[in-house]
Amino acid sequence: MNEQSVSRNDQVSTDEAAYFASYPPTLADLFLASAEKFDLPNALNYKKDGEWLPISSRKLVERSENIALGLYSLGLRKGDRAAILAANSPAWTMADAGCQFGGVIDVPIYTTLANDSVRYIINDSEARVFFVQDAATFERVRPAIADCVSLEHFVLFSNESNDDKRVVTLADLEEAGAKLRAEQPDLILGLRKDILASDIATLIYTSGTTGEPKGVMLSHGNLVSNVVCASERYDFSPDDVSLSVLPLSHVFERGGMYVYIRSGMRVFYAESIDKAPENLKEVRPTIFVGVPRIFEKVFERARLKAVQAGRVNEMIFDWAIDVAKEYAKLLEAKQPIPMSMMAKHSIADTIVFSKLRDFFGGRLRFCITGGAALPDEIYLIFTGAGISIMQGYGLTETSPVISSNNPSAIRVGTVGKPIRDVEVRIAEDGEIEVRGPNVMLGYYHKPEATKEVFTDDGWFRTGDIGQLDADGFLKITDRKKELFKTSGGKYIAPSPIEQMIRSSRFVNQAVLVGNERKFPAALIVPNFEMLESYAKLKELDIKTRSEFCSHPRIRDLFKRQIETMTPNLSQFEKVKKFVLLENEFSVENGEMTPTLKIKRRVIDEKYRDLIDSMYRDQ
């Protein structure tokens, strides 16, 4: 194979022996080292009855060790599996840590997964213990897992009684562990010392945009090395505060949690996605990790508020956003800021930018994003408004971080440079290939699938198409499997075109279709709140979403918006037909992954009749 380019970040010492000796070999050692170094009285914080309650570093370790011993008392030994299905909470983190202290492989499951998927994961992983959030969650999944023969025990995070004798509470498990500790005080040390960096720490099932889930085997060494290498160019410190919002069942947030703990940050758990805006104002984090859609939604809400306040406010808002983008471009190019721009930026900051910063609590140092592509426009707007967003790139199979922008090296339109000890090369067909200590051990029970994703010389095939620029910054073009070919033989990358269409204030979501068709078409979910303001301005008598989607004036608006947002596309890439949809694509309906990526195969099947209708008589 002839590679186009290879990049490795060697800015730090390449003495690998010293490098690997510089951090704990296992996740259990990471938790212990953090507690000894920082000894925080409020390492983890959760809200109960309107009050934020703390858990200290030492209590975190003690309770996690008791959970490990509690699992041991249930008969679990090194290499056994325990599943976790719950929302973010200290209990989630301690259940995870307890598994790591005991050598048990944990299997996180998204709370949004359908019962059939939950059953598949339990059966495939052969989990013996199932941590679940509460009695209601247990009752919801109970019918689906009734025939899962591997399951022996259920542990409720909540202190609720249950008539099933296999069910205990987390408090019961910890009590059993504490009793065992008193009887065998050296047991926990023995369990921890028996764990190797090469041992599997977790099985994370990829939700996937196509096909059945695959259990990604990540070792302690995979995860710990990624925590160290991904965070080294950030100046994280015990002065930092974070708010955990993304699901811990995803490796992005879970890796972030390990970074928080290793760096001595105080961690606060959002009560829920809906409560996150309120929690941001209470916690006032200095570091915030989120997927791009969060930042898009924040901007959309701010813009809608300006539109609803009247034409003058809308014009002021649009002017301020233009100032933000121009200012950010000057910063990006490291060019001097003219006095006139400084003056405009100061005014825009007072009127608009300060409100954006206030949404996040007002003291953010920077945000970190990944999981999907961050539109360049959103990056420029937030950067210009004084909110630095560091976009990175990775996959579950790479623990997850491959590359990342950071405070010392950032470039718009890229996902940064490869992190330390991770190598990236671009294959002849444009696919990004990776090698490093972060790359998974393989897919559980799937040797053939594992073989398929590795090259003959041992590089992991990411499935993404990308480019490395002259300075080593990586740019993602699209998913290799998502490229589609028109009936005329032209290949089209859908994601960049979808981003262009979504840049319209009237568009909420957009999905490009057209594989083996004459031309690309689009399924579009409008921003109905923005359309309502438009209809009021134009004095259009439109009341329901269905009427909005079919009204000739609205359809003409979207036709013009698509043309305006995609002026430089080649003729074969231009969107010639579209359908407006009344309801958002969602995780709950199976149309999106938990990190809000579109499941194209599901969309193609679910909306086949609508898609076919756009190509009739062509």
Buried (B, 14 or more C-beta within 10 A) or exposed (E): EEEEEBBBBEEBEEEEEEBBEEBBBBBBBBBBBBBEEBEBEBBBBBBEEEEBEBBBBBBBBBBBBBBBBBBBBBEBEBEBBBBBBBBBBBBBBBBBBBBBBBBBBBBBBBBBBEEEBBBBBBBBBBBBBBBBBBBEBBEBBBEBBEEBEBBBBBBBBBEEEBEEEEBBBBBBBBBBBBBBBEEEEEBBEEBBEEBEBEBBBBBBBBBBBEEEBBBBBBBBBBBBBBBBBBBBBBEBEEEBBBBBBBBBBBBBBBBBBBBBBBBBBBBBBBBEEEEBBEBBEBBBBBBBBBBBBBBBEBBBEBBBBBBBEEEEBBEBBBBBBBBBBBBBBBBBEEEEEEEEBEEBBEBBBEBBBEBBBEBBBEEBBBBBBBBBBBBBBBBBBBBBBBBBBBBBBBBBBBBBBBBBBBEEBBBBBBBBBBBBBBBBBBBEEBBBBBBBBBBBBBBBBBEEEBEEBBBEEEBBBBBBBBBBBEEBBBBBBBBBBBBBEBEEEBEBBBBBBBBBBBBBBBBBBBBBBBBEBEBBBBBBBBBBBBBBBBBEEEEBEBEEBEBBBEBEEBBEBBEEBBEEBBEEBEEBBBBBBBBBBBEBBEBEEBBBBBBBBBBBEBBBEBBEEEBEEBBEEE
